[in-house]
Amino acid sequence: MVKVRFAPSPTGYLHVGNARTAILNHLFARSKKGTFVLRIEDTDIERSEETYESSILEDLEWLGITWDEGPFRQSERIDIYRSYAAQLIEKGAAYHCFCTKDELETMRKTQLARGTPPRYNGKCKNLTESMRNRLIDQGTPYVVRFASFLAPVSFIDAIRGEIHFPKDHVDDFIILKQDGVPSYNFAVSVDDMLMGITHVIRGADHISNTPKQLMLFKAFDATPPQYAHHSLVTGNDKKPLSKRHGATRVREFRDMGIVRQALVNYLAILGRNVHREILNEEELSQTFSLKSLSSSDAAFDMDKLLWMNKEYMRRMAIEDLLALLDLPVSFREKVSVVRENATTIHEIRDLLTIFDSTETTHESIAILTKVQGLKSHLPHIQSILVQERMLDDAIMKLQEQAILKKNELLMVIRILSTGRTSGPPLREIFPHISKESIIKRIEWIEQRIL
C-alpha cells in the first residue's frame, strides 16, 4: 500500500511551491488508492506559530487536499524521538557530544585554514564511558550526534535516477539538540519509519538531506522509502520564486480571485509532461505518475495561470460561479454575459457594476469631451437609450437622425451605458443595464463636459 506525507513547517504561510508538493503527493496517493498523511513539523519552537498552522490547514482545505491520517505534530512526539535516540546510543550508532560553541568554531576555522570542508572531527566519539558519565553527572551540556558511516551513499531517485554521494559527504551530525529537541533529519526519519511512509515526494532542495536519512534508516535496520525529488518553482528570471516576483502565497492567489480548480490544475501540471493542460481533478489523478515529472526547474508563469483561471470560469456551471461570487440566482444572466471578459472572480464583480453603477472612467470622460456638440445631444440620446430595450433599435433611431458619426456614436453609447470604453459585447449587456444608472451617469457626465 502506497503511503505518502506532506509535512509543512508552521513558520510561515503556505507558499505555492509547498502547495505544489502537497498537490503532487495527494495526486500520487489517490492515483494509487493509497494513504495521504499530514504531518506538522513544528520543532522549530521559536519560529513556529499556531496562526501559521491554522492558515496552512485552511489553505490545504481550500485547495481540496484531504488527508487520511493526521495532522500529526512533531512537538507532541518529542519523547518518541528521545527514545529512538537512546536506542542508537545503546547500539553505538550515536554518542553524546560535549563540545562547546567555541571549540566547534575553533575546529571550523582550523579546517578552513587547511582548505578542507568544515565538519565535526569526532572528538567526543572517543570518550570512554566513565568520562561520558562523569560529564553528564556534572551537568555538562551536550548534544547527541549520529556516528555517520564512512562509506559512499547512493539511491535511485524516482524522478532523477541514480544519485551518488562520496563517503566523506556526511559528518557526525546532530540528532538531538541540547534542549532534547530533535534535529530536522532525525525527526523526519523516525516519523517516516514509524508511519510507514513508502514514498517521499519533495522538492530538489531536500536532496542533500537524503544521505543522512538513509543512514538513519540503515542504523534502525529499517527499509527507507522511495525518494522522488521534483523540480523547484522559479520566477521567469530562473531564480527561486519570492515576493519580488509578485504573489507567492496560496492565500494571495485566493484573495486576487483565482478559483481553486485553476490553481490546483496549474500547479499539478507545472513541470510535468501532460497530453493537455486543462484537466479536472479526476483526470489529474488518473494521469499522474512520477515519471511525468521533470527534474528541471519550473518557471511560474502568471499569465498562464490567469489564462487557465479564465478558462475555468468560462467552463464552470453558472450555478457554481454564482456560489463563488456569493450572488443569488437573479444574477444568472448578468454573470453569464460578463464572464467571458473576466480573468478573475474580482473582475467579474467589477464588470457587474456596469449594470447599476454610475461610475465612469477618466479615459471615458476624456473621449466624450472631444465629441463636438455632444452636450446638446445628450438629452435626446438619453431618451432613446432609456426608451429602447434592445441596443440595435437604439442605434438605428440615433443613426436615422445623424446626430453623430457611426463610430463616434457607438463609442458614446458604450460610455453612456457602461461608463467604460471597452468591456463585454454591448449588444449582450445593454438589455440588462439599469435605466436609472444610465440617467444618473449621463447627469454626472453633463456636469463634467461643460
Secondary structure, DSSP 8 states (H G I E B T S, - for coil): --EEEE---SSS--BHHHHHHHHHHHHHHHHTT-EEEEEE----TTT--HHHHHHHHHHHHHTT---SEEEEEGGG-HHHHHHHHHHHHHTTSEEEE---HHHHHHHHHHHHHTT-------GGGG--HHHHHHHHHTT---EEEE---SS-EEEEETTTEEEEE-TTS----EEE-TTS-B-HHHHHHHHHHHTT--EEEEEGGGGGGHHHHHHHHHHTT----EEEEE--EE-TTSSB--GGGS--BHHHHHHTT--HHHHHHHHHHTTB--S-S---HHHHHHT--GGGB-SS-EE--HHHHHHHHHHHHHHS-HHHHHHHHT--GGGHHHHHHHGGG-SSHHHHHHHHGGGT-----HHHHHHHTTSTTHHHHHHHHHHHHHH-SSHHHHHHHHHHTT-S-HHHHHHHHHHHHHSSSS-S-HHHHGGGS-HHHHHHHHHHHHTT--
